[in-house]
Amino acid sequence: MVAKKVAKRSVDRNYMRRVLRELFRKQQAQIAPLDLVIRVTKLFGHAEFAQVEQEFYELLFRLNRATAKPAGTGPEEPVHV
């Protein structure tokens, strides 16, 4: 999700959505079957792509580590990263 508060111009919001969607698509096989909501809090552009990509991968690593638990340990609970 990219709010108008973060990026006033729709061009910027759409760029940010496309970047995040593509990063997710590339790593989809390594992500546990979960519903994810990604909420952008700062505007980023083409110049910050490498930083956004690295941060996205770090968050996925943390998410995978948090959701990797032994089978049969009880009901699933929401994970906030």
Secondary structure, DSSP 8 states (H G I E B T S, - for coil): ---TTT-SSHHHHHHHHHHHHHHHHHHGGGS-S--------S---GGGHHHHHHHHHHHHHHHHHHH---TTS--------
